Amino acid sequence: MIEVLYFAWLRERIGVPRERVETRAETVAGLVEELIAREERYALAFADLASVRVALDQELADFQAPLAGVREVAFFPPMTGG
């Protein structure tokens, strides 16, 4: 089981701030594919992956990163500096 966190507009589109997910995915991209296959709300949230960032156990990662040993996956929009 992996704890999946959603922030900002991703949380709004999916409707929950977090959930525990049983996954067979080997990478973040595979997890996203599994989520999209669940329901349309996930498909809407992940429609444009260029506008989504991911962190694995609070470390920034990319969508090809492996999930082996990961306890937490967080999805959020890009941060803007200022």
SVG drawing of the C-alpha trace seen along z (x, -y; Angstrom):
<svg xmlns="http://www.w3.org/2000/svg" viewBox="-15 -38 29 44">
<polyline fill="none" stroke="black" stroke-width="0.4" points="0.0,0.0 1.2,-3.5 -0.1,-6.7 -1.0,-9.1 -1.4,-12.8 -3.0,-15.4 -2.5,-19.1 -4.1,-22.3 -6.3,-21.8 -5.4,-18.0 -7.1,-17.6 -10.1,-19.6 -10.5,-17.5 -10.1,-14.2 -12.1,-15.1 -9.9,-13.8 -6.6,-15.1 -5.1,-11.6 -5.8,-7.9 -4.1,-4.6 -3.7,-2.8 -2.9,0.8 -0.8,0.8 1.1,3.2 2.8,0.2 6.6,0.2 6.9,-3.5 5.1,-6.7 3.8,-6.7 2.4,-3.3 0.6,-4.4 -0.9,-7.4 -2.1,-5.0 -3.8,-2.8 -5.4,-5.9 -6.7,-7.2 -8.2,-3.8 -10.2,-4.0 -12.5,-6.9 -12.9,-10.0 -12.0,-12.4 -8.5,-10.9 -8.3,-11.2 -9.3,-14.9 -6.7,-15.5 -3.9,-13.9 -4.9,-15.0 -1.8,-17.3 1.2,-15.7 3.4,-18.6 1.5,-20.6 2.0,-18.0 5.0,-17.5 5.6,-14.4 7.5,-13.7 8.4,-10.3 8.8,-10.2 9.1,-14.0 11.8,-14.0 11.1,-15.5 11.1,-12.8 10.0,-12.3 7.3,-10.1 9.8,-7.3 11.0,-7.0 10.6,-3.5 8.1,-2.9 10.0,-0.1 10.2,-0.8 8.2,-4.1 5.7,-4.8 4.3,-8.1 3.6,-9.7 2.6,-13.3 1.2,-15.0 1.1,-18.8 1.2,-21.7 4.5,-23.4 5.6,-25.9 6.2,-29.5 8.9,-31.5 8.9,-35.1"/>
</svg>
